[in-house]
Amino acid sequence: MNRSGFGRDVAEALAAHRVGEREQITGNRLDLPGRGQALTPAFHVDEWDEKHATGTFRLGRYYLGGNGAAHGGVIPLMFDEVLGRLANTGRSRARTAYLHVNFRSITPIGPELRLTARFSREEGRKRYLTATIHHGDVLTTDAEGLFMALRPGPP
């Protein structure tokens, strides 16, 4: 059997166990590191309210880009995870419309990193947020994001 046939067989065998997006564990468990998502590094919250969030995380070798530095793709993932949650804290649901990341210095694999996020302002459906990642006193990356509040109706 070729690979595509095997994949189709597995998908069919598992179809009876499929659950809807809102019933799945992945991404919905705030009590689990990374909300239960396998790709998202565990973010340990120190402070969280409607205007700001701070916490720490570590990137293991799974996120290695090369020469001891984090892969560039994991940084926007962390910013989107934290900024998205902050954009929705105490507010209606919103989605990422824009995320701009500036890579300022190497983000190392292994040591503790600090992420600080701030809710800047809201204009109609638009929510503007910023964030930084530091390794000790060194700013490794910063970001600005625009999140749009969803219109009424199905997401």
C-alpha positions as CSV (number, residue, x, y, z in Angstrom):
1,M,0.0,0.0,0.0
2,N,1.4,3.4,-0.8
3,R,1.6,6.2,1.8
4,S,-1.4,8.1,0.7
5,G,-3.5,4.9,1.0
6,F,-2.1,4.2,4.5
7,G,-2.9,7.8,5.6
8,R,-6.4,7.5,4.3
9,D,-6.9,4.2,6.1
10,V,-5.7,5.7,9.4
11,A,-7.9,8.8,9.0
12,E,-11.0,6.6,8.3
13,A,-10.2,4.4,11.3
14,L,-10.0,7.4,13.6
15,A,-13.0,9.3,12.1
16,A,-15.3,7.9,14.8
17,H,-13.2,9.5,17.5
18,R,-13.2,13.0,15.9
19,V,-14.5,15.8,18.1
20,G,-15.5,19.4,17.2
21,E,-13.0,22.2,17.7
22,R,-14.6,23.4,20.9
23,E,-14.6,19.9,22.4
24,Q,-11.0,19.1,21.7
25,I,-8.3,19.3,24.3
26,T,-5.7,20.9,22.1
27,G,-5.6,24.6,22.6
28,N,-8.5,24.7,25.1
29,R,-6.8,23.7,28.3
30,L,-5.6,26.8,30.1
31,D,-4.4,24.6,33.0
32,L,-1.8,22.8,30.7
33,P,1.4,24.2,29.4
34,G,0.9,25.8,26.0
35,R,-2.9,25.3,26.4
36,G,-2.3,21.7,25.5
37,Q,-0.9,22.4,22.1
38,A,2.2,20.4,21.2
39,L,3.9,23.2,19.3
40,T,3.5,26.0,21.8
41,P,6.2,26.3,24.4
42,A,5.0,26.4,28.0
43,F,4.4,30.0,29.2
44,H,4.5,30.4,32.9
45,V,2.4,33.4,33.9
46,D,3.7,35.8,36.6
47,E,1.2,38.5,36.2
48,W,-1.9,38.8,34.0
49,D,-4.7,41.4,33.8
50,E,-6.6,43.2,31.0
51,K,-3.8,45.6,30.3
52,H,-0.6,43.5,30.6
53,A,0.9,40.1,31.0
54,T,4.4,38.9,32.0
55,G,5.8,35.4,32.3
56,T,8.7,33.2,31.5
57,F,9.4,30.3,29.1
58,R,12.3,28.2,27.9
59,L,12.9,26.9,24.5
60,G,14.3,23.4,24.3
61,R,16.3,21.8,21.4
62,Y,13.0,21.1,19.6
63,Y,13.0,24.9,18.7
64,L,16.7,25.1,17.7
65,G,17.3,27.0,14.5
66,G,21.1,26.6,14.6
67,N,24.2,27.7,16.5
68,G,22.3,27.7,19.8
69,A,19.7,30.2,18.6
70,A,15.9,29.7,18.5
71,H,14.3,29.1,15.1
72,G,12.8,32.3,13.9
73,G,9.3,30.8,13.6
74,V,8.9,30.0,17.3
75,I,9.2,33.7,18.3
76,P,6.1,34.9,16.4
77,L,4.3,31.8,17.7
78,M,5.0,32.9,21.3
79,F,4.0,36.5,20.6
80,D,0.8,35.4,18.8
81,E,-0.1,33.0,21.7
82,V,0.4,35.6,24.5
83,L,-0.8,38.7,22.6
84,G,-3.9,36.8,21.3
85,R,-4.8,35.7,24.8
86,L,-4.3,39.2,26.1
87,A,-6.4,40.8,23.3
88,N,-9.2,38.5,24.4
89,T,-8.8,39.0,28.2
90,G,-12.0,40.7,29.5
91,R,-13.1,41.4,25.9
92,S,-15.0,39.8,23.1
93,R,-13.1,37.4,20.9
94,A,-10.6,38.7,18.4
95,R,-8.2,37.3,15.9
96,T,-4.7,38.3,14.7
97,A,-4.8,40.7,11.8
98,Y,-1.2,41.7,11.8
99,L,1.9,40.7,13.7
100,H,5.2,42.4,13.2
101,V,8.3,41.0,14.8
102,N,11.7,42.6,15.1
103,F,14.7,40.3,15.8
104,R,17.1,42.4,17.9
105,S,19.5,39.8,19.2
106,I,19.9,36.0,19.3
107,T,17.2,34.3,21.3
108,P,19.0,31.4,23.0
109,I,17.9,27.9,23.4
110,G,17.9,26.7,27.0
111,P,17.9,29.6,29.4
112,E,14.8,31.3,30.9
113,L,13.3,34.0,28.8
114,R,10.9,36.7,29.9
115,L,8.0,37.8,27.8
116,T,6.1,41.0,28.6
117,A,3.0,42.0,26.7
118,R,0.9,45.2,26.9
119,F,-2.5,46.2,25.6
120,S,-1.9,49.6,24.0
121,R,-5.3,50.8,22.8
122,E,-8.6,49.9,21.2
123,E,-10.2,51.7,18.2
124,G,-13.5,50.3,17.2
125,R,-12.9,46.6,16.5
126,K,-9.1,47.2,16.3
127,R,-6.9,46.2,19.3
128,Y,-3.3,47.2,19.4
129,L,-0.8,45.3,21.5
130,T,3.0,45.2,22.0
131,A,5.4,42.7,23.5
132,T,9.1,42.0,24.2
133,I,11.2,39.0,24.9
134,H,14.3,39.4,27.1
135,H,17.2,37.1,28.0
136,G,18.3,38.6,31.2
137,D,18.9,42.3,30.4
138,V,19.2,41.7,26.7
139,L,16.2,42.5,24.4
140,T,16.1,39.6,21.9
141,T,12.9,40.5,20.1
142,D,9.9,42.8,20.2
143,A,6.6,42.8,18.4
144,E,3.5,44.8,17.7
145,G,0.2,43.3,16.8
146,L,-3.2,44.3,15.6
147,F,-6.1,42.1,16.6
148,M,-9.6,42.5,15.2
149,A,-12.7,41.8,17.3
150,L,-14.9,39.3,15.6
151,R,-18.3,40.4,14.2
152,P,-21.3,38.6,15.6
153,G,-22.0,35.2,14.2
154,P,-20.1,31.9,13.8
155,P,-16.3,32.3,14.3
